Amino acid sequence: MLRTDKDWEEWQADSLAAALLMPKKPFIQAARDELGIGLSVYRGKMNSCQYYESLARIANQFQVSKNAACIRLKQLGLIPSVV
């Protein structure tokens, strides 16, 4: 939850960084390639990035941390955002 101006600034910076480092279309394609066809299969079945063995490969492809890739998967609605 964004409670302070600092929280809002951090959220904006994180969102911009994610969009720049992990553009939507290439990131979704990479996620589909790594997680298999039909990402909707994964929705609701797994609630944490720890279950995605392919996450490290996706993160490596975009040269970001696994945590950053996990956040981006959640931002794009590819996995549940509530854990």
Secondary structure, 3 states (H helix, E strand, C coil): CCCCHHHHHHHHHHHHHHHHHCCHHHHHHHHHHHHCCCHHHCCCCCCCHHHCCCHHHHHHHHCCCHHHHHHHHHHCCCCCCCC
